[in-house]
Amino acid sequence: MANAGGRVQFDFDGALRLARKLWALADEIDVRRRSRRSNANSARAKWEGPLVSEFDALDESEWANAEKIAQQLRDEARLWGEAWAGAMNQQNKNNRMAEVERVRDERGRLEKLNDTVNPFASDDSDDQVPMPPYPAVPGPAGFAPTATEIRY
């Protein structure tokens, strides 16, 4: 259960910083992968030996593995963006709950007495504080924050 006004234990800045670093690492792997493929093609063109098929297999394996690693890093970066959005959403909900409680506490005694006499009377404190929108998920490659904490 959420804690009204409580702080979500999440490193908002650190999560997006990590997402950017993961994305940049994936980009670096792609650059090096293409460079190594270019070098392999140059070597293959001048190949003079019986082990060309073994070289081709190793080159192909390296190409595929590097591609997979880069994709996994990008997937992880996106997950950090999603985690950031979820944590920001929860923090905004916590802040809203605290504001709803504050509005309820400020209600006059007469209104509270009326609630006791007529328990079906509606307490519109919830309606007075709008529900915060779910933040957009920060995306590649910049993973910039898409929302700020809502303060009431």
N, C-alpha and C positions, 0 to 999 in steps of 0.2 A: 504494500500500500504506500502511496506517495505521502510525503511528509509536507504538510502545509508550510510553505515558506522555507523549507529545508533546502540545503544545497545538494545538488546532484554531485556525487563523487566522480568527476570526469575531467580530464585535462583537455578542455576545448581547443586551446591553441596548439598544444602538443599533438593532438590527433590529426589536425589538418597539416601541421608541419611534417608529421610522419607520412601522411598520404602523399604530400608533394615529393618527399624524398624517395618513396617507393616508386612513384611514377617516373621520376628522373632516373633512377637506377634502371628501370625497364627500358627507358629510352637509350641509356648508355649501352646496355646489353645489345639492343637492336643495332646501334651504330657499329659496335665491335663485331657483331655477327656478320653484318654486311661486308665489313672490311676483311674479315677472315675468309669469307666466301670468295671475295675478289682475289685475295692472295692464293687461295686454293685453286681457283680457275687458272691463274697465271702459272702455277706450278704444274698443274695438270697438262697445260698446253705444251710444256717443255719436258714432260715426263719421259724418262728413259729407264724403265725398270719393270720388273715383273709384278710389283706389288700395287699397281694402280687400282685394282678392284678393292683391295683392303683400304687404301687411301680414300677411295670414293665412299666406301661404307662408313668410315670414321668421320669423314666430312659431313655426310648426310645425317649421321647420328648427332653430331655436334650442332648442326643447323637446327634440327628438330628440337633438341633439348633446350637450346638457348631460346628458341621461340616460345616453348612451353613455360620456361622460367619467367620470361618477360611478361607473358600473359598472366601468370599467377601473381606476379608483383602488382600488375595493374588491377587484378581482381581484389587483392588485399587493400590497395589504395582506395578503391571504390567502397569497400566494406568500412574503412575508417570514416569515409564521408557519410555513409549511412548511420554509423554509430554516433557521429557528431550530431546529425539531424535528430536522431532519437533522443539523445541526451538533452539537446537544446529544447526539444518539445516537452520533455519531462520537467525540466527546470521551469519553463514557462507555465506549465500546469501547476507546479508547486507554488509559484508566485501568485497565480490566479486563486488557488485555494486559500492562501493566506489573506488575499484581499477580500474574498467572499466572507471569511471568518471576521475580518475587521468590520465589514459593512454590517454583518449580523450583530456584532458586539455593540455597535453604535446605535442600533435601533432603540427607540425610547421604551421606557417601562410600560407605557400604556399598550404599545404594540405587542410587547412580550406577554403582558397580562391577557390581551385578546387572544394570543396564540394558545394560552393555557385554557381559557374558557372555550375557545373554538379551535380545537386541534386540527381541523381541516382547512383552516385559513392558510392561504399560501404565503410562504416566506419567499419574497422575490429577490432575495440577496443574490442568488445564483444568476438571475436574469440581469441584474445590474452590472455584472462583471462579464464582459464578453469572453468567449472561449478563444484562446490564442490559436492562430492557424499553425498547421504543421509546417515546419521550415522545409524549404527545398533542400535536397541533398546536394552538398558541394561536389563539384565535378572536376574532371581533369582539364588541364594539367595543373591549373593554379589552385584548385581546391580552396577557393575563397569562401569565407563565411557568407551564408545566405540569409542570415537573420541575426538579430541581437536579442539579448535577454529582455523580456518585457517586464517593465517595472510599473507598478500601479501607484 
